[in-house]
């Protein structure tokens, strides 16, 4: 059992050494892209909700 655990740990380390880790510039670029897209989607959903709310207010009598 100990031998199996050691083998799995060695296999894990071998696999991690083969990973192509991104550099700092690539991580920052991807992070900013994610932030910008999240802000855009949030604004779009807010605007869509606002327009639909106002539209429903005209269709439903007594609605605010």
Residue, then its C-alpha position, 0 to 999 in steps of 0.5 A: x500500500x505504501x508503495x502504491x502511494x509513493x508511485x502515485x505521488x511520483x506519477x503526480x509530480x511527473x505530470x505536474x512537471x509536464x504542464x505548460x504553466x502560463x507566464x505572468x503576462x498571460x495570466x494578467x491578460x486573461x484576468x483583465x479579459x475576464x473582468x471586462x467581459x463580466x462587466x459588459x455582460x452585467x451591464x447588458x443584463x441590467x439594461x435588458x432587465x430595465x427595458x423589460x421592466x419598463x415595457x411590462x409596466x406599460x402592458x400591465x395596468x396599475x403596474x409600477 
